[in-house]
């Protein structure tokens, strides 16, 4: 299930789906992990970048430790 694109045209460096623009980052993955991400993104009908974006937005950060 993919998120429908907004009705407005995409403009470079202007956020389209989120309140901030995406920036380029690099990560190192094994070929099998890349293939799994590729298959999952194809099933969802979204890019691998968007798949990782959605996963990252769902992560829950641990509460800040009270220890210095």
BELCORCOR-V301339 format. One record per helix or strand of 2 or more residues. SS is the DSSP state (hx for helix, st for strand). FROM is the first residue (numbers start at 1). TO is the last residue. Records with the same first field share a line. If there is no record, write none. Layout:
BEGIN
SS: FROM-TO + FROM-TO
END
This chain:
BEGIN
hx: 31-44 + 48-58
END
